Amino acid sequence: MATKKLYAGAKLRETRQRLGLTQKDFAAKLGVSLPYLNQMENNNRPVSTTVVLSLAQEFGFDVTELSTGDSERLVSDMREAMADPVLADVAPPLADIRLTASNAPALARAFIHLHRAYRQTHERLASLDEALGREDARTLPSPWDEVRDFFHYCDNYIDAVDRAAENFATPAEPDRNIRLRAVSALGDLGIAVDFADTPALRRYDPAAKRLTLSRRAAAETQTFQILLQVALLRQDKLLEATLDLARFQSEAARAIAKIGLANYFAGAAMMPYGTFLAAAREVRHDLEILALRFGASIEQVAHRLSTLQRPGAKGIPFFFVRVDQAGTITKRHSATRLQFARFGGACPLWNVHRAFETPGRFLRQLAETPDGVRYISIARDVSKPGGSWGAPDRRFAIALGCEVTHASDIVYADDLDLSRPDTFEPIGISCRICEREHCHQRSVPPLERRLTIDVNARETLPYEVG
């Protein structure tokens, strides 16, 4: 079978610029000619094996980053933006989108930002006519969208925060309980930790120096909230420095991101990178064993697995998603080639939607996306009880998955037949960018495909995709 050529010009150029080297100096260190380097940086030539080895030897570069950059998620985001009806007549072919994402990633991000601004403006005009003419009616991205994109393009791995959490969780006494360590850390600041019969998970009173947690919450949730407060108080300078680098466009986005970073610290402290990665490999990523070992919830473990992307010590590239009963994605991240829709819900053929029907059980699914990539996905409901009579339950389901090439390292793949193509269910990302012609769950026609309407016949769909 022919070896797939590696085109990574944008990543190569980004690496050279980060090192502060001219093309001439960089070419010399890589042992190639200046014209050859120029051609590789412009994707006119693939990155050679010699260059890959030189990157690793000369600069200690994690060469896996050459093939796992932002290109796939940029392609997915651009295709979804192109699915907007306003662009239906001018949308470029997929090959051009891939070329833009690979050769001009900054331009691709600018286009995505522009489309997001258009959507914001369109929705504002449709529902808030009174906003017209006001000074504060500027076109800014939603704070939630801005923060989501920040973590999305950081690959959901924040190195400085992750390492700070790991250092906090690895004291001289290795058997010390992380919860007790967190309470002790707050005690050193003169802060008392109390529990109350209240629906509020966490409430901190700076004047009284008192942190109050809900007795109704699960033990792992309480631990998480204590660690979150530790992050806000003891790691404030680190969090603020990270936020400065992100350059959010609104104070609301900055505030949301700060909570997100504190959440990241809490999860990383409960499941320190090195220890957790080793344990995950040992138990072949059994979520229940990991949850018991680290005093975490199934959802916390699944989310943490999707963040193990430290350069030089990467875990399996997982995707992680959480949906509500309406199918709306409330959390999403992918270190794989599968990228989720930025707007709307997930493909209805995906097993994450069926998890609500089988509470407390793991569902396994072998799936294939339209690009021919095959995945193993596990799904489970993670509903959260209200904690008292009459309090509503919060119902969610999560899915965690990876490409089947990692099946031998996943306990959930045992006894599944990976050799038969018909065992892989066809799934997509979003109907508008899914090119499957005969999907019985299709809600809208696919972009870039001609439709045929026959008034004298009706199949599953009211049209045929040509």
LOKEPA-51894 format. One record per residue: x, y, z negated of N, C-alpha, C, CB in turn. Coordinates in steps of 0.02 Angstrom, whole numbers, plus 50000, padded with zeros to 5 digits. Glycine has a CB too. Example, Ala and Ser with C-alpha at 12.3 -4.5 7.8 and 13.67 -1.06 7.14 Angstrom:
<sites>
506604971649610506154977549610506604983549610505654977649548506424988849646506844994749643506455000249606507044997049714
</sites>
This chain:
<sites>
500424994050000500005000050000500445006250000499525000049939500275011150041500685017150048500675021249983500435021450106501255024149966501305028249907500995035149920502035029049885500585037449873500265043949882500775049549872499685044749831500805054149920501275059649916501045064749865501365063049985501535067749830501385072349776501505079549799501815070749714500975083349806501015090449822500855094349759500535092349881501345097949734501255101549671501625108249674501515097349611501525111749730501885118049740501745123249687501715120849807501115124149668500935129249618501265127649551500175129649610501255121349531501565119449467502325120249470501385112149449502625118649527503345119449535503535126849531503585116449602503155131049565503285138249563503185141149493502825141849613502655138849460502515141149392503085139249345501855138249367503355133249353503915130949311504535135249322504085123549326504685136649385505275140849400505195147849371505375141349476504615150749377504505157549351504535157649275503825160149375504285152349244504315151949171505035151549146503915145849146505465148249186506175147649168506565153949186506475141649203506255158549222506595164749241507135163849293506895167949181507035158949338507545157449389507325159849457507695149949391507805162049498507665163549568507595157049606508225168049599507315157449666507255151349706507945148449721506885152849773508435152849732509115150449747509405146549689509565156349765509355149249628509625145949569509245139449553509605150649508508585139749561508175133849547508345128249596507425135649550508425130049659508595125049710509265121749695508605128249780509735125849672510405123149656510365118149598510885128849637509975119749547509915115249490509545108849508509555118749432509095109249557508725103249577509095099249631508045105249603509635102049657510025098449707509705098249776510145091549684509325103549793509015103949859509185110649890508245102949854509055111249954509195117549988508645122649973509255116450065508815129049983508325134349972507715133650017508655141249983507795132450083507205131550126506765125650103507425130550198507095120350081506715114450060506285116049998507185108450044506585119749950506205121749891505625126149910506665125349840505755130849956505235135449978504645131550009505515140450028504805126450048504275122450079503885118450027504575117650131504225115949975503875112249923503425116949883504375108849876503665123049868503255127649829502645129949867503675133749809502665129649933502095131649974501695125649999502335135750034501845119749970501485113549986501545111550059500765114249968502085113850093502215111550161502585104850161502615116750199502885103250103503215096850094503015094150025503995097550100502985087450018502845084649952503455085249907502635077249958503345085049841503895085149794504255078449797503645086549721504895078649810505285072549819505455069149753505925073949858505635062849757505835059149697506445062249666505975051749714506905064649707507515067949681507335073949638507975070149739506865077949661506655083849623506315081849558506175088249666505895076749560505555074349500506075072249447505085068449516506575068449468507095066249421507495072149395507555061149455507655076849439508045082749418507655086949368508235086949479507005087649377506585091449330506625088249261505855091749354506595081649259506625078149194507315078649162506425070849204507835077849203508515077749176508775084749159508985074449226508645089649203508925096349193508525100449142508935099949258507865099549142507445103949102507015100249051507005108049146507075093549047506655089749001505925090449017506785091948930505765091449081505075092749102504675086249101505065095849173504055086649074503595080949075503305080349145503035081749020503575075949185503405075649256502675073749268503855070749291502345070849217501635069249227501215075549237501365065249167501485081249214501115087549223501065089549296501445093049182501505086949338501485088749408500845086349442502085085849445500575080849417499975078049449499355078849407500075070849464499405082349349498825083049305498675090249290498935079249240498835094749337498715101749324497975103649330499115105949372497855109949348497175112549349496825111149415497185119849335497165108149464496885107749531496205104449534497365103949575496125098649502495495095049507494925098849474495555088149475495055101749415494505105349383494345111849420494685106949310494855114849452494715120649493494285118849553495375123949517494435113149585494035110849641493315109749619494335104249671493225106449562492555105249537492185111649522492585100949474492515116449489492205122849472492025126849535492655126949427492485126749584492345130549646491775127349686492985130849690491755120749689491215117449726490545119049694491325109849728490535119249627489895120849594489685127949608489955119649519490175132549608490015139449624489775140049697490625144049614490095136249741489895136349812489195133449823490395132549853488955129449773488295126549779487745131649768488215120849731487925137649746487435142949736487085144349804487775149449708486415144749804486055145949868486305152049906485325146649854486545157149871486765163149906487365161849951486935168649855487725156349937488325154649977488205148750024488905153049931487585146450027487445140250063487655140550136486705138650059487605146350168487755146850239488495148350254487335152250270488875149750202489575151650213490065147350174489685158950195489805142250139490235138150098490765134550140489825132950058491395134950121491925131650160491925124150150492615134450142492225120350193492265113050183492705111350123492545109650246492615105250099492975102950039493735103450049492775095850022493965101950109494695102150121494975109150108494845099950193494605114350128494835121150117494835122950043494395126150156494335120450007494295121649934494895118449900493635119049905495045112249919495625108849888496275112549904495665101549914496335115149964496935118749984497005125149943496915120450060496465128649931496475134749891496675133149819495795138349892496365128049790496515126249721497235124149712496055120649697497515120949763498205118549759498705124049772498305112949808498585128149823499075133249844498975140049813499055133849919498355141649795498215148349768497755147749708497895152849822497985144649653497555143649594497315150149564497915139649542497715155449566497505161949538496905164649578498085166949539496925163849644496375166049686495745161949670496555165449760495835155449659495265151149643494935153349577495485143749638495355154849527495075157049463494725163749470495635157649409495005168149512494695174649523494005173749555495145179149567493955169149603493305167849635492805165149584493385162849692493025160449541492575157649490492335163149443492925151949450492805167549424492625173049379492125177749414493255177049359492235179049478491785183449515491085180349520492055184849586491055173849533490405170549537490045170649470490475163349562490425169549417490135169749350489855176749335490665167749296490225181849356489985188749346489345189949386490525193849367489325187249447488715187849488488115184549453488825184649557488225178549427487685175049392487445179049332487915168049370487925181749294487745185749235487315191649256488375188049198487525195149308487165200949332486465199049357487555204549386486445193649396485805191449424485305189749368485905185449470485545186049317485095184149263484885190249222485445179049218485345194949214485185200949175484645205149212485815205249163484715205749277484235209649315483545206249316484485210649386483555199649315482925195949318482535196249253483055188749336482895196549196482545196149132482595202349089482815190449094483065206849106483155212849065483195219049109483795212149022482645220649140482655226449186482835232849149481965227149219482665233249085482805239249048483555240449038482465239048981483945235349052484675236149044484975240449098485015229349043484615241249153484885245249208485005252449185484405245249268485585255049201485755261949185486065262849117485145266049188486065257749075486365258549009487115257749014486075253548960487475261148970488205260848972488475253948954488505266048925488095250448911488345243948888488135238148933488115242648817487835239848991487605234549036488145232649085486975236849073488745231649061489305229749103489275222349120489975231449069489595220549175489615213649196490195210149161489675212949272490045206749106490545203049069490335195749065490655206048998490805191249063490615184249055490295183148987491225179649064489865178148983489585176248918490155174448871489085170348926490135176648808490665174848761490755167248756490515177648692490205163648756490245156348752490615153548812489555153148746490435156048872490755153548933491505155248934490425156548995491665161248910492365163348909492785158948863492425170648888492515157348805492875153048757492915145948784492535153148688492365143648813492365136848841492905136248894491685135148871492975141348937493475141148990494185141448961493365146849039494265145148906494925145548875495165138548854494895150148813494745134848819494945128048798494995123448858494445125248746494545124448907494535120148967495195120549004493965122349014495465126549013496075127349051496705126649009496075134049085496625126048943497195124148900497245116548894497125127248829496825113048932496785105748929496555103348861497465102648946496205107748825495935106248759496495104348709495425100648764497095106648723497655105448677498005112048664498165100148708498015114148600498335120348579498935118448537497835124948538499525118648567500115115648536500285118648468500705116548583500315125248462500525128348399500045126548342500575135948407499395126748357498905125148305498935117748288498195127048329499025113548338499065106248327499655104548282499115102548394500225107548296500825106048257500765108848186501445108848291500455114648178500355117448111499905112948070500045124448115499385110248101498945105548066499305099148047498325103948109499725096748092500105090648079500595091748021500495088448142500915097548019501365099047963500995099547897501745105547977500395102547899499995103147838499785096247813499375107547851499625091747858499365085147840499905080047823498925082547895500535081947830501075077147819501535079747763501475075947884501295079447701501705081747645502215076547623501255083547586502585078147571503095073547547502775067047521503505076747491502165067547494501815061647469501355058947524501415063247404501565053947562501185051747620500505048847605501585046747658500395046447543499745043347526499245048447501499855037947475499435054747499498985059747470498375060847515499355066347460497785061047485497165061947522497125068847553496565060647477496945069247618496935075747652496415080447622496805074847726495865077647597495355081847566495615084947502494715077747551495945080847461496235083547399496775088647414496525077847355497155087447466497675092147485497365098847507498115089347542496815098547543496485104647565496195108547507495925103047615495875104947461495595108247401496155111347360495195103147357496715107847354497295110447316497575116647350497845105047310497595116647418497855122447454497415128547441497885120947530496755127547438496305133147422496395135247349495575131147436496505130247306496615131847235497225136147225496685125447195497745135047265498355139147261498205146447277498895136447308497665147547315497465154347332496945157147283497185154647403496805153147231496325155247181495605154247201496435162447165495485149747249494815148647276494525142147247494815148447353493925142647218493585136747191493125133847245493175138647128493045127147244492615123647290492025120647252493005118147328491415122647272490805120247240490365116847291490435126047206489865113147266489375109947308488675111947286489455102147306488225112847334487545115047318487055111447364487475122647325486435110747341485915107547381485635112747429485355104547336485985113847484485815119047532485925116547603486225125447519485525118847651485635116647721486255119847752485025118347763486515125347724487115128547751487715124147739487215135547720488055122147792488635117647784489185120847743488895115547852489325127147756489885130547723489715137847714490545129747765489885140447655489805147647642490375149947597489105149147610490755154747621491325157247582491185164347558491975156947624491275165547493491185172147463491885174947447490745171747397492145179547489492815182247478492895185847411493015186847534492365189447390492405193247328492465188547268491795197847320492055183347267492055178647211492585173147219491375175447203492905172947278493385167647294493085160747280494035168647252492525159547313492155153347302491915150547370491555154447254492085144247383491855140747442491315135847422492445137047478490715136547450490155132247434489985127847494489545136347412489945121347482489785116547534489125113047519490355111347541488805110547571488165107147562488255099947539487775107147627487885098247486487895091247463487565086647514487535090647395487145089447556486775085447605487225082947662486195089447634487775086347673488215084547729488595078147715488705090247743488765074547768489165068547761489865070347735489215064847829490195065547704490845066747673491345069347724491115060447640491345066447784491825068647835491685075747858491825063847895491045077647858490875084547876491105089347822490115085247886491035087447760491265091647704492025092647709491075088547636492395087247721493115087747727493305092347784493425080847738492965091547840493105095747898492995103147882492645093647957492465104747847492315111647831492815114647781491605112247802493055110547735493575112847688494215114547727493725107547634494405110147774495005111347814494915117347860495175105147855494305118347885494175124247926494305130647886493445124147952494085130547823494195136447780494945137447766493805135847715495305131847758496025132247749496345135647810496335125147738496125133847869496395136747930496265144347932496085133447993495655146347915495485153447918495885157647868494745154347905496055154647812496395158547759497165157747761496145156347691497405151747775498125150647771498475151047839498265143947740498085150247893498375150447960498125156448000498225143947998497915161647966497615167348000498095170648050497385172547949498725171448031499205174648077499295170548140499885175648041499325164048133499405159648191498795160048236499535152348169498205159848206497595160248245497545166948282496975159248200497705172348248497665178948279498175179648335497785184448226498775176948326499285177248378499055173348441499955174348353498735167648430498475163648485497925167448522498205156948461497495170848483496955174748513497225180648553496475177248459497775183648528498085189248565498315186948634498675192148526498595181048637498835178448701498265176948749499245172048690497685175148722497115173248764496795179348798496585169648722496835185248767496575191448795495835190948814496985193348857495425189348765494705188948777494425195948792494345185848716493885196048830493605202348853493105205548805493275201348920492925202048753492455204848705492625202448635491725202848723492415206348585492535204448515492135198248498492355210148468491545197448529491145191548516491515185248538490465192048551491815185548597492185179748622492785178248577492425180948694493125183448554493695182448510493485179148444494045189148495492915181448417492665178548354492475171248362492075182648328492135169748418491945162748432492565158448440491495162348495493065161048476493675157248487494055156048422494135160948537494025160848376494365159948312494065154148273494335166448270493405153748273493085147948241493275141548278492315148848240493315141948345493515136148384494225133748366493475137648457494685138448358495365136748339495395133848268495825142848344494985136748223494955134048155494675126948156494535138648109494175125848198493905119048206494445114348232493305119148255494835116848280495375112748308495875110848253495745116648365496065115748211496525114348156496235109048110496675120748116495595109548093495285104848047495305097748075494555106848033495125096948138495145090348168495845087548173494835090448237496325091948190497025089748196497325088048128497445095148230497095091348075497345089748007497055083247982497165095447959496425081947997496115075547978496445069748015495365075647991496635071048077496925065748119497575068448150496425063548176498125068748110498755071548133499015068148196499285071148078499285072048242499425069748310499815063148312499815074948346500425063148284500845057248290500545051148257501515058648259500295051948196499995046348159499375043748195499825048548088498955048448217498335046448250498465043048317497885052648260498935045748356499095042748421499335035548412499615046948458499775034548362500035027848349499475023048327500585028048295499035025448285498475021348262498005019748319498095024748205497875024648362497425023448418497695018048465497315029948458498345018348476498655013148519498635006348485499375015048536498745006348419498755000048382498084996448385498955001348308497535000048376496864997048373496514997348441496435000348320496894999348492496634999748561496015004248565496464992648588496075009848529495575015148533494885013048510495535017748603494865008848458494235006848427493995012648383494325000348385493465015948403493235022048369493025020648297492665025048407492715014948285492475013548217493055012348169492025007448217493565008748191494145007648147494495014248134494635002548179494585018348185494915024748176494515029348130495015028148244493855029148136493435033248092493525031248020492705032648112493545024748006493645022447937494335024147912493525014947933494835023247955495525024347933495665031647918495995021847987495365036247955495515043347946494955047247912495655046448013494445043647888493905047047853493545052147896494175050447792493435050347959493125054848007492495051748035493615056548064492105055748071491505053148104491695050448173490975058648110491235046648202491345044048269491445049848319490745039648291491045055048313491105060748358491775064248349490545065648347491995065148286492635068348274493205064348304492745069348199493185057748298493705053448326493715053848402493615046148303493115053448432493085053748505493345060448532492355052648529493155065848499493385072448521494145072948513493045078048480494415070348458495135070648447495515066748500495315068048377495255060948520495585057048571495655060948637495195050548584495175065248650495195069148713495695074848710494505071848729495985076148651496465081648645497195079348645496325085548582497315072848649497995070248642498395071248707497975062748623498555077548722498905079248783499545083148769498445083348829499885081548715500515084948698501045083048749500745083048626501385087948780501915086348829502445081848798502245092848854502605076548834503105071848810502835066348765503635075448775502215067048742501915062048698501165061648710502065063748623500985060948773500275061048790499945054348777500195062848863499305054748755498905048848749498555047448815498385049648692498075042848814497685041348874497275047448892497225035148862497255049348956496825054948976496095052948972497005057349048495735055648924495025054148915494595060048936494885052348842493975058548955493465063748957493025062848896493055063549023492745068348871492295068248813491725073048827492675070148747491125070948812490555075348822490025073848769490255074348893489665079048749489095078248704488485081548737489235081448634487925078048737487315080748768486745080648717487115076748832486255085048728485655084748687485115080748723485405091848669484515080348694484005076048723483765078648791483415075548676483855085048804483655087848868484175086548922483525095248862484745083548903485285082348950485765088148958484995080749017485665093448917486115099148921486785097448887485795105348887487325099148921487985097848893488145103048840488525097748950488275100848779488425105448725489175105448707488025103748663489525100248725490255100048720490505096348780490495096548653491065098548807491345094948864492085096148868490995097148929492435091048888493145091648905493355085648945493585092448841493805086648992494065081049030494795081949045493665080249095495195077049025495895076849045495975072149105496345074448986495415069749131495425065349189495245069249252494935059349180495185065749308494985069049370494245070649370495155064649429493855067449326493145068849322493045075449286492765063149285492705080149319492575086649289491825087849286492925092349330491595090449229490885091349218490635097749250490735091349144489975097849264489665103849290489695109449239488935102349310489845115449262489875121249217489185123449196490245127049251488675122149237487995124249222487535118149228487775129949269487035117849184486545112449188486775106149154486395110949260486445100549171486575094249136487025089649174485925090849123487115083649145487545078549175487125074049220487915074449120487465070049260487125065349305486665060749265487645061149345486025060049285485555055849247485715048449249484865056949272486155046349295486335039249299486875037349249486575037549369487125042249213487665041049166487385038049101488045047549151487765033449070487505029849012487415034248950487975024248995487705040348950487625044548891486895046248878488035051048900486485046448930485775048048921485395042148891485455049948988485625036048905485285030048878485455028848805485465024048919485965032248779486175031048710485635032948660486805035048695485195037748678484655039648633484165033848622484285045748661484135029248670483665023648666483915018148621483525020948734484565018048606484865012648566485285015548509485305008048610484965018848460485345022048406485795017148368484875025548357486405019548353486865015548314487255010348354486505012048261487165010248420487515005348461487935008748514487005000648495488495005548531488905007948586488665004948651489655006148574488605009048702488435006748769489055007348813487855010848799489185002248852489755002348897489515002948969490194995948888489895006449009489715007249079490345007649121489295013649089490335003849176490845004649228490535009049282491074997649257490865014449298490565019349344491075021549397490315025549305490805023649453491225026049508490945032649533491255020949566491375037749537491175044349561491225044549638491605049849529490915049549670490915049649743491605049749775490545055649766492115051949737492795051949765493135045149762493225057049729492765040049737493035033349735493415031549672493475032249793493465036149624493825034849562493365031049515494075041449529493635025949482493235021649438493415022849365493345014249456492905022749324492975024349253492635019049210492695031249238492865018549148492485015049096492255020349047492915009449061491615020149031491315025248988490955021748931490825029849027491045024248870490665021748813490235027548787491135018848757489625025948768489165031048744488835028748680488645032748798488655033648639488305032048576487945038348552488805029548523487375037148519487035042948490487395044948426486285041248475487395051448412487715054048351487235058848317488405057648367486605056548310486095060748281486275062648209485415057248283486085068748191486265071448125485635072648086486685078048132485515068848031484905069747991484875076547958484855064247939484255078947947484165085547916484385085847844483455087547921484375080147808484605080147739484065080947687485105085447730483455082247708482905082847661482245081547698482895089847627481715080247659481065078847689480825084947729480545076947635480615083647790480365089047831480895092647871480015093847789481525091847854482065095147891482155091547958482725095347851482195095048014482245091748079482925088548090482105096648135482915082748122483545079548142483825083048203483445071948156484485083248208484815085848268485065079948308485405090848249484785078948367484925072948405485405074448463484275069948432485965070848462486475071448514486715064548534487075075848491487025064148591487375058048613488055060148641486965054048665488545055948631489215057348657489435051948705489725058048599489895053648749490205048748793490955050048794489905049048866491335044648794492065045048798492275040048852492405043448729492725042148895492925037548948493585039148979492415037349001493825034549019494465035449054494455031449117495065033449009494955032349159494995028449221495145021149204495545031349268494905016649246494965009449231495685007049232494555005449280496135011049258496845009149257497095008449185497275014249295496735011449137496935010949066496525005749029496855017749032496155001549065495694996849033496034992148983495334992849086496634990148998496984985348953497134988448885497634983048985497124995048880497264998448817496625000448780497685004548829496044998448807495395000348779495024994048757494975004448829494874993448694494534987548668493844986648700494464987848593493534992048719492854991748747492844988848817492554998648747493424988148849493454985248916493504977648915494044988148954493614974748856493684967548851493064964048878493824965348779493154958748915492644954448945492234957849000492184951948892492404963949020492074967049077492424964949142492074974849070492024963649193492304961549258492484967749298491804957049297493134969249301493364975149336493534973749409493964977949301493474967549430493684965649497493134966349549493944958649497492504966349527491944966649574491704973749584491364962249549491694976249645491464983049658490744984349636491524984649732490314979149639489614980149623489484980949548489204974549650489994980049506489894981149434489964988449416490394976949394490194992549463490294999749450489685003549474490935002349485489345006849427488745010749445488955017349477488305012049382488605019349530488765025749562488505031649521488485026049634488935035949499488725042049463489025048049498488945041749388488775053849482489025060049512489155065249458488535062749564489235071349480489355076949434488735081349430489975081049456488545084049486487955088249491487645086949559488135095849482486975086749562486655084849625486875089249684485895085349617486985095649672487155100149727487845098549757487145107349702488295095549718488955094049744489085086549749489495097249701488555082649738488615075349745488395073449815488195071549691488805069649851488665068149921488345061349932489305068449960488135058049878487815051549887487145052449925487695048049818487055048349975486475049250020485835046049993486625046450088485895040749954485295036849936485195036449860485345029849965485355041649825485265041649752484525042649736485705047149719484235037949698483525038349682483375043549629483265031649659483895046249596483805051249544483965058349568484225049549483484095059149632484295065649657483735070749646484475065349732483925076649620483425081849606483425087349659483565085049538483995088749690484045093849743484505091149797484295100649715484435093649859484865091249913485595093149901484635094149980486055089249930486765090749923486975096449968487185084649937487475100149945487765105549986488135102550045488235109949943488155106350100488545104550159488295098450196489255103450139487675096350183487415090550219486765092550255487285084550171486675089950315486085091450354485505086950330486215090350430484905089850325484325086150302483865084850361483955089950247483555079050360483045077250410482385076050374483255070850451481865079450397481205078850367480735075450416480935085750346480425070050395479945066450437479265066850403480165059050449478815070650432478155071650401477745065250401477775077250436477935060350442477555054150447477815048450404477535051950519478335049850365478625044550323478885047550258479205040950361478875043350207479135045550142479495039650110478555048250097480145040550098480535035650060480575038049988481255034750092481105036049952481185038249883481225045849880481805035049851481615048749926481675055949930481245058649988482415058049940481015064849984480605067550038481005069850098480215073350012481645067950102482065069850158482615064550165482375077050148482945064650221483525060350232484145064750236483445056050296484685062450205485305066150206485725063550264485695065350139485895068250309486275066350369487015067550361486025070050428
</sites>
